[in-house]
Amino acid sequence: MDWLPVFLAGPEVLAAAFLLDLLLGDPRRLPHPVVGMGKAALFWEGPLRRLGRAAGPRGELAAGACLVVLIAGGSFLLSGVLLAFLFARGPWWAGWAAAAWLVYSTVAVKSLGAHARAVARPLAEGDLPAARRAVGMIVGRDVESLSGQEVARAAVESVAENASDGVVAPLFYAAVGGAPLALAYRAVNTLDAMYGHRTRANLYFGRAAARLDDFLNCLPARLTALLFLAAGCFLGKCPFAAWRVLCTDGHKHPSPNSGRPEAAMAGLLGIRLGGKSSYHGEVSSRPYLNAPGRPAAEKDIAEALKIVQVSSVLALALCILVSLVVSAAVWALFPSCRPSLLWKRGSLW
């Protein structure tokens, strides 16, 4: 069972990946698997779309599903093969270092904070056009006519949603299935961001990515909302009011998952999220989350970021615990994979 360490991201891997993200963020000059996923998706998109269109809506559905299999499945297999080779043939530290680097590439704590501050800074200085441009980098809505309050609302909503997509979910899937599963999750999430919007071009082609992303984020999104409440306790917020908002409004969001962390964030900050937004020129009216709350302001971006940062540390601790439980179960089922062998194969345990 020498392949099992490939799917066991121990505490040292998760902690190293988290620290690497805090230190390096998203360096543009270093190879990044997520960038490769996007380029691979663009390469296969053209041929698959042409084949899909020739067969009608069902063909487009099948073509989109094939793209998900190619990118997510390919990410899982390639990373698994790489780690298996390094654990079996490389020096003792190679597999561990590669696993930590791959998991790090799926986590986005530092870049999330950088994008949020890039919106808050010009908003505080009264430079609304610059704030609109900055928020346009992290949201899919039209930003040209947003007011200052709408820019702040969009930034807080994005921070809350991406805490699940960019922090909790990849750490959780790394704890459950190692770096290959974390990369497969990130691939699905990337494809959803590229093709999951319900536009005419992606109505069928992007449906497989959107549905699979909804499924994979079901548990992490709800876990993120609970971690927000726990973080609120550390920061002097009222978790009970946020819990009420989460229970009453969390399901109102069009997304089956995004509403949970957004509702918890709205309750903790005492603000109102949701409402009207424009996407590709079409106005979308969403139910309010915490309707009695006040409109979002620039200061709420920084407060939301504090909640996300504390909840990220809590998520790391929780996922380390999950990884220990998973490893213990594996050791019980496969005694040959006990820590002594993992040490020889490249783990620090």
C-alpha positions in Angstrom: 0.0 0.0 0.0 2.8 2.4 -0.8 0.4 4.7 -2.7 -1.6 5.5 0.5 0.7 8.3 1.7 -0.3 10.2 -1.5 -3.8 10.7 -0.1 -2.8 11.4 3.5 -2.1 15.1 4.1 -0.8 15.1 7.6 -0.8 18.0 10.0 2.7 19.1 8.8 1.5 19.3 5.2 -1.6 21.4 6.1 0.3 23.7 8.4 3.1 24.1 5.9 0.7 24.9 3.1 -1.1 27.4 5.2 2.1 29.1 6.2 3.3 29.2 2.6 0.2 31.0 1.6 0.5 33.5 4.4 4.2 34.1 3.4 4.0 34.0 -0.4 0.4 34.6 -1.3 -0.1 34.1 -5.0 3.3 34.6 -6.6 3.0 35.3 -10.4 6.5 34.2 -11.2 6.2 30.7 -9.8 4.4 27.8 -11.5 0.8 27.6 -10.2 -1.4 24.5 -10.8 -4.6 26.6 -10.8 -3.2 28.7 -13.7 -2.4 25.5 -15.6 -6.0 24.3 -15.0 -7.4 27.4 -16.5 -5.1 27.2 -19.6 -6.0 23.5 -20.0 -9.7 24.3 -19.8 -9.3 27.0 -22.5 -7.4 24.6 -24.7 -10.1 21.9 -24.6 -13.0 24.3 -24.6 -13.0 25.0 -28.3 -13.0 21.4 -29.6 -15.5 20.3 -27.0 -17.9 23.2 -27.7 -17.9 22.4 -31.4 -18.7 18.8 -30.8 -21.4 19.7 -28.3 -23.1 22.2 -30.5 -23.4 19.7 -33.3 -25.4 17.4 -31.0 -27.7 20.1 -29.5 -28.3 20.8 -25.7 -27.6 17.2 -24.6 -24.4 17.3 -26.6 -23.4 20.6 -24.8 -24.1 19.0 -21.5 -22.0 16.0 -22.4 -19.2 18.3 -23.7 -19.2 20.3 -20.4 -19.1 17.1 -18.4 -16.1 15.8 -20.5 -14.3 19.1 -19.7 -14.9 18.5 -16.0 -13.5 15.0 -16.2 -10.5 16.1 -18.2 -9.5 19.0 -15.9 -10.6 17.8 -12.5 -9.7 14.1 -13.2 -6.5 15.1 -14.8 -5.5 17.2 -11.9 -6.2 14.4 -9.5 -4.4 11.8 -11.5 -1.3 13.9 -12.4 -0.8 15.1 -8.9 -1.3 11.5 -7.5 1.3 10.1 -9.9 3.8 12.8 -9.1 3.4 12.3 -5.4 3.5 8.5 -5.7 6.8 8.8 -7.6 8.4 11.2 -5.1 7.3 9.2 -2.1 8.6 6.0 -3.7 11.8 7.2 -5.4 12.7 10.6 -4.2 14.5 11.7 -1.0 12.6 11.5 2.3 11.5 15.1 2.1 10.5 15.3 -1.6 7.0 13.9 -1.3 6.2 15.9 1.8 7.4 19.2 0.2 5.5 18.5 -3.0 2.3 17.7 -1.2 2.6 20.9 0.9 3.3 23.0 -2.3 0.3 21.5 -4.1 -2.1 22.1 -1.2 -0.7 25.6 -0.8 -1.6 26.4 -4.4 -5.3 25.7 -3.6 -5.4 28.0 -0.5 -6.0 31.8 -0.9 -6.0 33.5 2.5 -3.4 36.1 1.7 -4.7 37.0 -1.8 -8.3 37.2 -0.4 -7.1 39.8 2.1 -5.1 41.7 -0.6 -8.1 41.9 -2.9 -10.4 43.1 0.0 -7.9 45.8 1.1 -7.5 46.9 -2.5 -11.2 47.7 -2.5 -11.4 49.3 1.0 -8.4 51.6 0.5 -9.7 53.7 -2.4 -13.2 53.6 -0.9 -11.9 55.2 2.3 -10.1 57.8 0.2 -13.3 58.7 -1.7 -11.9 57.3 -5.0 -15.0 55.5 -6.1 -13.9 54.7 -9.7 -10.8 53.0 -8.4 -12.9 51.1 -5.8 -15.2 49.9 -8.6 -12.2 48.7 -10.6 -10.8 46.8 -7.6 -14.1 45.1 -6.7 -14.6 44.2 -10.4 -11.5 41.9 -9.9 -13.3 39.7 -7.4 -17.0 39.8 -8.4 -18.8 38.9 -11.5 -21.4 41.6 -11.4 -21.3 44.9 -13.5 -19.5 47.5 -11.4 -19.6 50.6 -13.6 -22.6 52.2 -11.8 -22.1 50.9 -8.3 -22.4 53.3 -5.4 -20.0 53.3 -2.5 -22.4 51.2 -0.4 -22.9 48.8 -3.2 -19.1 48.4 -3.7 -18.8 47.7 0.0 -21.6 45.2 -0.1 -20.1 43.4 -3.1 -16.7 43.2 -1.4 -18.1 41.8 1.9 -20.2 39.2 0.0 -17.1 38.2 -2.0 -15.0 37.9 1.1 -17.6 35.7 2.9 -18.1 33.5 -0.2 -14.5 33.1 -1.0 -13.6 32.2 2.5 -15.4 28.9 1.8 -14.1 28.4 -1.8 -10.6 29.6 -1.2 -9.8 28.5 2.4 -12.1 26.1 4.2 -13.0 23.8 1.2 -9.4 23.2 -0.1 -8.1 22.6 3.5 -11.0 20.2 4.2 -10.6 18.2 1.0 -6.8 18.1 1.6 -7.5 16.7 5.0 -9.9 14.1 3.6 -8.0 13.0 0.5 -4.6 14.7 0.4 -3.3 17.1 -2.3 -4.9 15.2 -5.2 -8.4 15.7 -3.8 -7.7 19.4 -3.0 -6.5 20.0 -6.5 -9.5 18.2 -8.0 -11.8 20.4 -5.9 -9.9 23.5 -7.0 -10.3 22.4 -10.6 -14.0 22.1 -10.3 -14.2 25.4 -8.6 -12.2 27.1 -11.3 -14.4 25.6 -14.1 -17.5 26.8 -12.2 -16.0 30.3 -12.1 -15.2 30.1 -15.8 -18.4 28.5 -17.1 -20.9 28.2 -14.3 -22.7 31.4 -14.9 -26.2 31.0 -16.5 -25.5 32.8 -19.7 -26.7 31.7 -23.1 -23.3 30.3 -24.0 -22.8 28.3 -20.8 -26.4 27.4 -19.9 -25.7 23.7 -20.9 -22.0 23.6 -21.3 -21.3 24.9 -17.8 -24.0 23.0 -16.0 -21.8 20.0 -15.0 -19.2 22.2 -13.4 -21.8 24.3 -11.6 -23.7 21.3 -10.2 -20.5 19.5 -9.1 -19.2 22.7 -7.5 -22.5 23.0 -5.6 -22.2 19.5 -4.3 -18.6 19.8 -3.3 -19.2 23.1 -1.5 -22.3 21.9 0.4 -20.5 20.9 3.6 -17.6 23.4 3.5 -20.0 26.4 3.0 -22.0 25.4 6.1 -18.8 24.7 8.0 -17.5 28.2 7.0 -20.7 29.8 8.4 -20.2 28.0 11.7 -16.5 29.0 11.8 -17.6 32.6 11.3 -19.8 32.4 14.3 -16.9 30.9 16.3 -14.6 33.7 15.1 -17.1 36.3 16.0 -16.9 35.0 19.7 -13.1 35.8 19.6 -13.7 39.2 18.1 -16.5 40.4 20.4 -19.3 40.0 18.0 -22.7 38.6 18.8 -22.9 35.0 17.5 -26.5 34.5 18.6 -27.9 37.3 16.4 -25.7 35.9 13.5 -27.1 32.4 14.2 -30.7 33.7 13.8 -29.8 35.3 10.5 -28.1 32.2 9.3 -31.1 30.1 10.2 -33.7 32.4 8.7 -31.9 33.8 5.7 -29.1 31.4 4.8 -31.3 29.5 2.4 -32.7 32.5 0.6 -29.6 33.0 -1.7 -30.0 31.7 -5.3 -26.9 29.6 -4.7 -27.5 26.6 -2.4 -24.2 27.3 -0.6 -23.1 31.0 -0.8 -26.0 32.2 1.3 -24.8 30.4 4.4 -21.5 32.2 5.0 -22.9 35.5 3.6 -25.9 35.3 6.1 -23.6 34.6 9.0 -21.3 37.5 8.0 -24.3 39.8 7.7 -25.5 38.9 11.1 -22.1 39.3 12.7 -21.6 42.8 11.2 -25.2 43.9 11.6 -25.4 44.8 7.9 -27.8 44.0 5.1 -26.5 41.9 2.2 -28.2 40.9 -1.0 -30.6 43.0 -3.1 -30.2 44.1 -6.7 -27.2 43.5 -8.8 -26.5 43.6 -12.6 -24.8 40.8 -14.4 -23.9 41.3 -18.1 -26.5 44.0 -18.3 -29.3 42.0 -16.8 -30.6 43.1 -13.3 -30.9 40.3 -10.8 -32.9 40.9 -7.6 -31.9 38.7 -4.7 -33.6 38.4 -1.3 -32.0 40.4 1.5 -29.9 38.7 4.1 -30.5 40.3 7.5 -33.0 42.8 6.0 -33.2 45.0 9.2 -29.5 45.6 9.1 -27.8 48.8 7.9 -26.3 49.2 4.5 -22.7 48.0 4.2 -19.9 50.6 4.5 -16.2 50.7 3.9 -15.3 49.8 7.5 -17.2 46.5 7.2 -14.7 45.2 4.6 -12.0 45.3 7.2 -14.2 43.8 9.9 -15.3 41.0 7.5 -11.6 40.3 6.7 -10.8 40.0 10.4 -13.6 37.4 10.8 -12.2 35.5 7.8 -8.7 35.5 9.1 -9.6 34.2 12.5 -12.0 31.6 11.0 -9.1 30.5 8.6 -6.9 29.7 11.6 -9.8 27.8 13.2 -10.4 26.0 9.9 -6.7 24.9 9.8 -7.0 23.5 13.4 -10.2 21.7 12.6 -8.8 20.2 9.3 -5.7 19.1 11.1 -8.0 17.2 13.5 -9.8 15.7 10.5 -6.6 14.6 8.9 -5.5 12.8 12.1 -8.9 11.0 12.2 -8.5 10.0 8.6 -4.9 8.8 9.1 -5.9 6.8 12.2 -8.7 5.1 10.2 -6.2 4.3 7.4 -3.7 2.9 9.9 -6.4 0.7 11.4 -7.4 -0.6 7.9 -3.9 -0.9 6.5 -1.4 -1.6 9.3 1.5 -1.4 6.8 0.9 2.3 6.5 1.7 3.1 10.1 3.9 6.1 11.0 7.2 4.2 10.7 6.6 3.5 7.0 5.3 7.0 6.4 8.5 8.3 7.9 10.5 6.3 5.4 8.3 7.4 2.6 8.5 11.1 3.2 6.3 12.1 6.1 7.5 13.9 9.2 5.2 11.8 11.4 
